[in-house]
Amino acid sequence: FSSIIDFDVQTKSIRGAINPLANQVAIMSSYYNKKKGVKSRKLLHHAKHINEICYELIKFAREVAKEHPDVEYELNQACNRTCDVYNVMRMKIEGDDKHDSAGTIIDIAKQLINNVARILIVTDSADLILIDKTIEEVKQALKAVEQCVEYCEFEEVYQVLKSRMDVLMRQIANRQVDLLDTQKKDELGLVRSMWMRCKDRLNTSSRVAIVHPELESGINNRNCVVEEIRDSIKKLQLIIKGRSSSESFSKAGSLASRFEDFEVSVIFANKMKREQQALLHNNLAIIIKEASSIADSASTREERQQNIHKLCKECKTLLNVLIHSNPDCNNDKHIEKICWTTGELRHYLQLATLDHIDDFYFLPHIPFQWLYSISAEGAKDKDQLKESEHEMVQHVLNIESIARMACSLSVESYHNKVVRFAIANIANLVRQVVFATRSLANQPKSEIIKKNMDVYRSAWSKELNNLVEAVDEITPVNEFLYISTSHAKENVELISQILDAEFSYENNNGEKNWADLDQTVDALINRTLRVLSVIREERGKVVDERYLSNDAVMRRCSHLVKYTLSELKKLRDEIVKEGKPKKDALNKQAADVVTQLFKLQIAFSKATTRCDAYIESFYAECDSTEHKLNRNVMTSISGDKPLQICIKLCDILKVIVSNLENENCIQNWPIIVQKLKELNTETTGLDFCVRDIILNSRSSAMKAELVFEYSSKIVECSRNSLNVAMKDLSRYVCYGEVFVSILSSSKTIVSHLPEIYKECLSSSSKRKKVFKK
């Protein structure tokens, strides 16, 4: 297509009209190659077919020119040029000139198709002119709504605007479907969604401005909505003219892209020129700068802050060493170390981002609810109203910056696009909400202002939920649960500190202040509810919503959360009750809450990593192995050491798996580690015993090598499992991965035991025959 058409085609309709013609030319070119430039009947048939299609398109373009005077001259000119080429093609087809080669006809056909493409592009511009005219009508209607001061004429003016805007939205929808450019389609979609969001707000805010002209906040509220609509219309005009209105919403995060570019470029770092090495250094410097800003943010915990700064320094040092190393030497290990360090840095940056998300997103509606409750009571305390407005605006800025932070580390372009749309919507809405609450504070009994506030309440709740859900989509759920549990532990520690401080100190009146304690308990409750909502959303992707209530994982998680909330309510009751809670009881209940959240994290980690399936397959394999081994117990002699070790290994593995299956597996972790140590000792003993038996028998080299491989494999699996279990569990984000690692090793060991014992048995019998001889 691109080799035939010289124009930049932007719509599917034009491409669809030209594609059949381009295919005909491609077929003609294939005949030209076969016939070596000689005209053939098939080639002339295809040329005639192209001419007929072009003639029909010219007739259609003439009719369009009559209907649209704006493009009539330009379209007629394009049609005249196409007619000239069409006549030349017809003469070549009908003529008997032997000097006309196939190549000449193909060139004329390409020229004809390009002229047709020009006609279609001019025809398409007629649609754009229609959209432009509708935009001008919408502007006039919007100006009339803005200048309207009489309540009786507002309804008529608003209906005119609504009808014209509906026409414009239909035209934009058709254009959006037809466009090929994804970015422009996204921008048109944003314009369409703007009107769906703004029409009710424009209606109610304009009524407030007309009924209460003395309220400056009401006029400002309407002006903000009108300004948002005008900005969207300006963006629409830019898109129609072929220019992009803003940067692309559909792209990977800036920091994630820099990490990927750095990891690809670092492979050739010591073979690059100085200019390229300088660019690589610059890329790393930008990564370190952005990583340091995330690390130094208020919500980043101290442990992650230290790790991020440490890894940034390591990356810089390792890159300098690699650049100054000898290009002829093998630097694979050094490059692998740099990539591992950058991977760890990305991981800790993700955890730092989740620190912010968990701190600010578990109570996103509270600032607005506080502002609304103060406004609904009337402007009794203006300082308090200003403080609540400032609190809400600051909260919105925080959640926007955190959403951008999450986007910068995400490589999922679609979900990033959704997050950026949600950020843009929240940014446009916040000022309007502030003005609406000011109007309500000045006139709390006005029905029109109350209706306006109801519209903004529902809009705010919807947009904020969209932002929270969009951010949840780009954050890993297992890491989120890990961070939420660790933050819940911090809340419990804070409860203990508050209790210690309150029981050791009394204020001047001899009374204790439990406000901080109550606030901390509220935070624990809301964190627990947020964890359940995230788990429900995540399970909803796997299980149909109709069966979600009967889902085993969801039932288990709901039960744990229900118990946790009941414990928290008891905790709050103890605080409220006579203002004298029992210190030990509160500490115990708070610790129980964290334990339940920890169990919730483990339950979900097991579900997401399919631990149940691994456990079932292990038990099936173990039953099969025990059945094969037990057949030899009665016939074997009392000193059959390999059989005894194999049976003992099965018993040890069953104990390990049963503890992993238990919900208190982390509390039983010392037992698991002890059993894994026993497993390691027994597998090493079995390996030594097997090698001794087979090397002293007349087994074939192939069988001996296979058994040695199996024996080495079970020793390696037991060692790996022990290494995994011996690490600090608090550093694991997803416990399910740890369980799966141990379970898969256990299954491998069990599956190899029958083959090992079978070869040991046959080798022992051969050895006895040798001794008899």
N, C-alpha and C positions, 0 to 999 in steps of 0.2 A: 504493500500500500504506500509506504513512505518513499519507495523508489519511483513511483508513478506520479504521486500528487505533490505539487510544490507548495501548497498552502498549509497553514496550521489549522487543522480541523478540530473544533472544540466541542461538537455535539454528536450524540449517537445517531441522530436522524440523518445528518449529512453523511457521516461515515457509512450508515446503512444504505443510503441511496447510491453512493459511489462504489461500494464494495463489489456489487455484481459486475459493474463495468471494469473494475480493476482485475477481477478474476478472468474476464474475457480476454483482456490484454495479456495476462500471464499465460493463458492457453495459446494465444496467437504466437507468443514468443517461443513457446515450446515447439510449435510447428515450424517456426522460422529456423530453429537450430537443427531440426531433423532434415528439412528440405534444402538447407544450405542457401537460403536467400531466395528460393523460387516460390512464386505465388502458387497456392493450392486452393482447391475448392473449399476445404474446411476452414482455411484461414479467411477466405472471402466471406464465408457464411457467418463467422464470428464478427467480422468487421461490419457486416450488414446489420447484425443484431445490435451492436453498439450504436450504430447510426439511428436505428429505430427508437431505442430507449432515449437517446439524446433529443430526438425530435419531440417526443412526448413531454420531456422535461422543459423544453423551450416553450411549448404551448402553455404548460402550467405556469411558468414564470411570467409570460405575457399577461395572464389573467390576474396574477398577484400584483403586477405593476399597475393595473387599472384600479384595483381596490386600495392601494397604498400610494397616494401621490408623493409622499416623502421620499420614497425610494424609486419612483417611476423612471426618472431619467437614467439613473445609474443602472437599474435593472435592464432597461431597454438597450443601453449601450452594451452590457454584458451579453445579452441575447443576440444582438447584431454580430458581435465578434464570434460567438459560438456558431451562428448560422453560416458565416463565411467558411469556417473550418468544416462544418457539416456538409456544405456543398462540395468542397474539395474532396472530402472522403467519398461522397456519392459518385463523383466523377471517376475516382480511382477504382471504385468497385465495379461500376458499369462499363468502364472503358476497357479496350483491348490492347493498350500500350504495353508492349513487351519489355520496355525499359523500366517499368514500375516494379521494383523488387518488393519482397515481403517486408524488409526492414523499413522501407519508406511508408508503407501502410501502417505498420505498428507505431512509427513515430507520429503520424497524423492522428492515430487513435489516442495516443497519450496526450497530445495537444488538445484534442476534443474533450477528453475527460477533465483536464485541468480547467478548461473554459466552463464546463458544466459545474465543476466545484465552485468556481467563482460566482456563478449564478445562484447556487444554493446558499453560499455565504451571504450574498446580498439579500436573498429572500429571508434568511435567518435574522438579518439586521432589522427587517420589518417588525418581527416579534419584539425585538429589543426596544424599538421606537414606541410600540404600543405600551410596553411596561413603563417606559420613561414618561409617557403621557399620563398613565394612571398614577405614577408617583407624584407628578405635579398636582393632579386633582386631590390626592391624599394630603399633600402639603397645605393646599388651600383650605380643605376641610378641617385639618388640625389647627390651623391658625384661627379659624372661626370658633372652634371649641375653646381655644385659649382666650380669645377676646370676648367670649359670651359672658354677660353680666346678669341676664334675666333668666330666672329659673324656668319660666314657661317655654322659652324658645330653645333651651338647652337640649331637651329631649329630641327635637327635630334635627338640630345641628349634629348631635352625637350619632343619630341613626344614619345620617348622610355619611359621616366619617366611617362608621362601621361597615356600611354597604360598599363603599369605595375600597376600604382596606381588605374586605373579603375578596373583592375582585382581584386586587393586587396579590393577595396570598395564593389564589388559584393560579395566577400567571407565574408566580415564583415557583410554586410546586411543580408545574409542568416543565419549567426551565431547569429546576434542580434534577428532575428525573433524566432530562436529556443531556446534561453536561457530562463531560468525560473527566474533567479535573476534580480530584477528590477534595482538595482544599477549598475550592470555590463552592462545591456542593455542601461542605460543612458550614461555610459562612452563610449560604442561603438558608440552610436549616436553622441556623442561629437567629436569623432575621425573622423567620416564620414563627419560631418559638417565642420570640420577643412579643409579638402581637397577642399571642394566646395568653401570655402572662400579664401583659399591660392593659388589656381592654377593660377588665373589671376595676383595676386600680385607677385608670383614667376616669372612668365613670363616677366612682364614689369620691375621689379626691376633687374632681371638678365641681361636684355638687356641694362639697364642704366649702370650697372657695367662693361659690356663688351665694350660699346661704349665710356664711360667716365671713364677709369681706374684711371685717376688723381683725381677723386672725392672720398674722403674717405667716405663721407656720403652715396654715392651710393652703395659702397661695404658693408658698415654696414647695409644698408637697406636690401640688398639681404641676408646677413648673419642672420639677425633677422627672415626673413621669413623661411629660411632653418632650423634655430634653433627651430622655432615653429613646423615645420613638424616633426623634429627629436624627440622633446619632446612628440608629439602625438604618434609617432611610439613606443617609449619606454613604454608609458602608455598601448598601445595595446598589447605589448609583456607581460606585467605584467598581464593583464586581461586574456590572453590566457593561462598563466601558473596557473590561478586560484586565483591570488591575486588581491585585490582591489587597484587601483592606487591612490585613494584619498578619502577624506571623502564624504559622500553621499550628493548629491545635493537635493534629495527629502526628506526633513524633515522640521518640524516646526521650527520656530525661537527659538533661545536659551533662550531669555528673556521670550517669551510667554510660553515655556515649563516649565521654572522655576516658573512662576506665577501659572500655573495649578498644578504643584507638591506641591507648598506651600499651595494653597487653599485646596487641598485634605488632606494634612498631618496635617494642623492646627486643624482639627476637633478632632484629638486624641492627641493634644499637651500636655495637662496636665496629660495624662495617659501613656505617653511614658517613656522609660528609659532615663537615662542621655545622653548616647551616641547618641540616636535618636534625643533628644532635641538639642544636640550640632549640629547635621547635619541640623536640621530645622533652627537654628540660622545662620548657615553658608550659607544656601540657601538664607535666607532673606538678609544677609550681601552682597552677590553677587548681588542680585536684587537692593539693595539700591546703591551699588557702580556704577552699570551700569546706573541706573536712574539718579544719580547725574551727571555722565559724560554727559548724554543727556541734562540735565537741564542747565549745565554750558557751553554748546556749544554756539557759537557766534550767531546763528540764533534764538535760543530759546528766546521768548519774556519774559519780566520781570514778568508779571502776572503768566504765566505758570511755570516759574522757581521757584517762591515763593511757588506756590501750590504743586509742586513736592517735594521740600525740606520739606514742612510742612507735607505732607502725608507720606513721608519716616519716619520721626520722630514718627508720630502717629502709624504706623505699628510696629515699634520697641517697643514702649511703650506698645501697646495692647498685643503683643506677650508675653512680660515679665510678664504682669499681668495675662494672661491666664495660662502660665506655672506654676506660683506660686499659682494658685487658688486651691481650694479643688476639687479633682477629683470626689467626691460624689455629689457635687452641680450641678445644671442645668446651664450650661454655653452657652446655645444655642444663647442667645441674644448677648453675648460677641463674639462668633465665627462669628455670622452674621455681627457684626460691623466690625470685621477684614476683612471679605470677601468684604464687601461694600467698605472699605478703599482701599484695593488692586485693586478693580474694578475701583475706581476713579483715582488711581495712573496710571493704564494702560491707562485710557481715556486721562489723561493729557500728558502722554508720547506719545500717538498717535498724539495729537495736536502739541506737540513740534516737532515731526518728520515731520509733515505736514508743520510746519514753515520752516524747512530746505528745504523740497521738493519744496515749493512755491517760496523760494528765489533763488534756484539754477537751477530748472528745467524749468522755464518759458523762459529762454534764453540759452538753452544748446549748440547751434551751434555758438554763438558769438565768443568765444575764437579761435575756428578753423578758422572761416572766417577772423578774424583779422590777424592770423598767415599766412593764405594763401594769403591775399591781400598784405602783406609786402613782402612775398617771391616772388610773381609774379612780383613785381617791381624791383627785383634784390637786392643784398646785399649792398645797399647804406649805411645803418646804422646798423652795426653789433650789437651794444648794444640794439637797438630796437628789432632786430630779436631775440636775446637771451631773452629779457624781455617777448616778446610774446610767446616764447616757454615755458618759466617758467610759464607764466600765464595759458597756455593751460594744461600743466601737472598738475598744482595745481588744476585747475578746474576739471580735470578728477578724481584726487584723492578725491576731495570733493564729486562729484556725486557718486563715488563708495562707499565711507564711508556712505553716506546718504542712498543708496540702501541697504547696509548691515544693517543699523539701522532699516529701514522699514521691512526687512526680519526677524530681531530678534523679532519684535513685532507681526508678522503674524503667524497664525496657519494653513494657507492654504499651504500644502506641494507642490502641483503642481505648483502654481504661484511662490512660493519661488524658486523652481527648475529653472523656466524660468528666474527669476531675476539673479540667480547665474550664469547661462549660459551666460547671457548678460554681467555680470560683468567680467567674465573670457575672453570673446571675446574683450571687450574694453581694458582690461589690456594688452592683447597681441598686440593690434593694435596701441596703443598710441606711442610707441617708433618708430615703422615703419613710422608713419605719420610724426614725427619730422624729421627723416632722409630724407624722401621724400621731405619735404619742404626746408630742407637745400640744397639738390641737385638743387631744382628749384631756390633758391635764388642765387646759384653760376652760373647756366646756364639757365636763364629765357627764352631764345629763342630756346632751344633744343626741337625738336618735341617729341623725345623719352621720355624725362623727363616730358614733358607736359602730354603725354599719361599715364605715370606712376602716375602722380599727379591726373589725372582724375579718375583713378581706385581707388586711396585712398580716394578721395573726396566722391565718391558714397558709398564706403565701410564704411567710417566714418559716413556718414549720416544715412545709413541703421542700423548700430550697435547702434548708439546713439538713434535713434527712437525706436528700439527694447527695449532698456533699459528703456526709458521713459514710453513706453506703459506697460512694465512688472511691473514697480513700481506703475503705476496708477491702475493696476489690484488689488494690495494688499492694496490700501488705500481707505477708504470709501468716496464716492463722495460728500455726504452731508457735511461731516467734511471738505473736501477740499474746497468746495464753501464757507463755513463759514470762513475758514482761509484766502482764497483769498480776500474776501470782507473786512476782518479786515486789511489785508495788504494794500489794496487799500485806506482804510481810513488813514493809516499811510502815504502813498504817498501824499494824499491830505493835510494832516497836514504839511508835509515837504514842499509842494509847498507854503503854507501860510507862513511858517517860512522863506523860501528863499525870498519871495516877501517882507516880512517885513524887512529882512536884507538888500536887494538890494535897496529898496526905502529909507532906512534910512542912507545908506552909499554909497559913491562913491569912486572909486579908484583914484589914483594920476592923471590920465589923464582925469578925469571927466566922464569916461564911466563905464557902468555896464556890469558885466559878467553873461550871461544867460546860460552858459553851464550846470550847475547843474540843473537848471530848465528844460531845454530841455531833459536832461537825465532822470529826474523823470517822465516827461510826456511819454517818451519812455517806461519806466517801466510800467506805467499804461496801455499803449496800448498793450504791450506784455502780461501783466497779463490778460487783457480782452480777447485776442485771445486764450490764453491758457485755460481759463475758457470755452470758446465756444467749443474748440477741445475736452475737457474732457466730456462735456455734450453730444456732438455728438457721441463720442465713447460709452458712457453709454447708450444712447438711441438706438444705433445700436444693443445692446444686446437684446432689447425688440422688436424693430420694424425692419422689413426687410429693407435692404439698398435701395431697389427700391422705397419704400414708405416713406423713411426718409424725403424727401423734403416736403411731404404733411402732415407730422406728426404735430399735433396741438401744442404739447409742443415744438418741434424743431422750428416751425415757430415763436412761441412767443419768444423763446430764441434768435433766429437769429435777430428778429426785435429789441429786446432790445440791443443786441450787436452792430447792425448796427447804432442805434441811439447813443450809447456810443462812438463808434469810430468816428462818425461825430463830436461829441462834443470835443473829444480829438484832432481831426485835426484842429478844430477851435482854440482850446487852443494853439496848436503849431504854427498856423499861426499868432496868436496874439504875440507870443514870437519873431518869426522871423521878423515880420513886424516892420521895423525901429528900432528894439531893444528897443522899449518903450511900453511894454504891459500895459493894464489898470489893476490895482491891483484888484479892486472889480469884474470886469468881469471875470478875471482868477479864482478867488476864487469861484465864482458862478458856472462857467463851471466845475471846478474840483469837486465841491460838487454834481453837477448833475450826473457826471459819477459814483460816489459812490452810489447815489440813484438808478441809473439804474442797477448797479451790485447787489444791495440789492434786487431789484425787481426780477432780474434774479434768485438769490438764492431762493427767496420765490416761484417763479413759478416752479422751478425744484423740490423743497421740496414738493410742493402740488402734483406734478405729480408722484413722487416716492412713496408717501404715499397714493395715490389714493383718494385725498380729493374730487375730482369731483364726484366720486361714492358715497361718504358719503353725499355730499350736495344733490345729486339727490334723494337718499333714504330718507333723512330728509324731503325734500319738498313733496315727495309722502306720507310719513307718516303723515305730517302736514295737507295736503289736506284731507286725510281720517278722521283725528281727528276733523278738523273744520266742515266737513260735518256731522259727528255724533253729535257734540255739537249744531250746528245751527238748527238741527231738533227739539231741545227742547227750543229754544229761544222764539218762538211764544207762546208756551203753558205754559211756566214757569211764575211764579209770579215775580214781580219786585224785590223782596228781595231774589232771589235765589243766595246766595253768592257763593257756589261752582262753579256754571256755569259761573258766572262773572269772578272768579279767573282763571278758566281753559281757557276761551277765552283770557284773558289778558296775561296769560303765553304763549299762541301760538303767540300772537303779539310780545312779547318781544323776543322770540326765533327766529322769522323770522328776526327781526332787527339784532340780533347777527350774524346769519348765512349769511345774505346779506353783512354785513361788513367783515366777514371772506372771503367771495367769492371775494370781491373787491381786485384789485391789490394793493391798498393803505391801506391794512388792518393794517399794523404796524403803519402808521400815524393815523389811526382811532382807535388805541388800547384803548385810554381813554374812548371812547364811548362804546366799548365792555365791559370794566371793569365796567362802570357805569350800563349798562344793566344787567350784571351778578349779581351785587349787588341787583338790583331790583328783579331779578329772585330769588335770595336767600331769600329775604323778602317775596315774594309772595308764594313760595313753603312752607315756614315755616307756613305762614298764612293758606294755604290750608290744611296742615297736622293737624293743631290745629282744624280747622273747621270740617274736616272729622271725627276726633276722637270724637268730641263733638256730632255730629249727630249720629254716629253708636253706641256709648256707651249708648245713651239715647233711642235706638230703640230695637226692638226684632229681630235683625239680627242673623243668625246662627254663632256659634263660628268660623267655618271654613272660611266662607266668610269674617267675620270681620278681622280674622288674615291675610287673603290674601290681603285685601285692606290696612290694616296697613303696610304690607310689601311693597306694591306698593308706598304708601305715603312716607314711610321712604326712599325708594330707590330714589325718585325724589328729596328729600331734600339732600340726600347724593351726588347725581350727581351734583346738583347746587353748593354745597359747594366745591366739588372737582374742578369743572370748575373755580370757583372764585379763589381758591388757585393756580391753574395753571396759570391763567391770571395775578395774582398779583405779580408773581415772576419777577425778572429782565430778560427781554427778551434778553439782550445782552449775557446772559450765555447759551442760547439755541443754540445748533449746528444745529439741524434740526427743522425748524419752522413747517414743515408738521406734526410732531408728536404732537405739541401743538394744532394745528388746529383739528387734528383727535380726540384728547382727548375731546375737547370742543364739537365737532360735534357729537361724539358718545353719550356723556352725554345728549345733546339736543334731539337726536333721542329717547333715552330711556325715557326722561321726556314726550315727546309728545305721545309716544306709550302707556304709562300708564294712561294718563288723561281720556280717555273714560271709562275704567274699574272703575276708582275711582268715576267718576261722576255718572255712572250707579248705583253703590251700594249706593251712597249718596241719589239718587233719590228714590230708593226702600225703603231705611231706613226712609226717610222723610214721605213717604206715610203710612208706618206701624205706625209711630209715631202719625200721624193725626187720624188714626183709634182708637188708644188707647185713645187719648184725647176725642174723640166723645163718646166712651163707658163710 
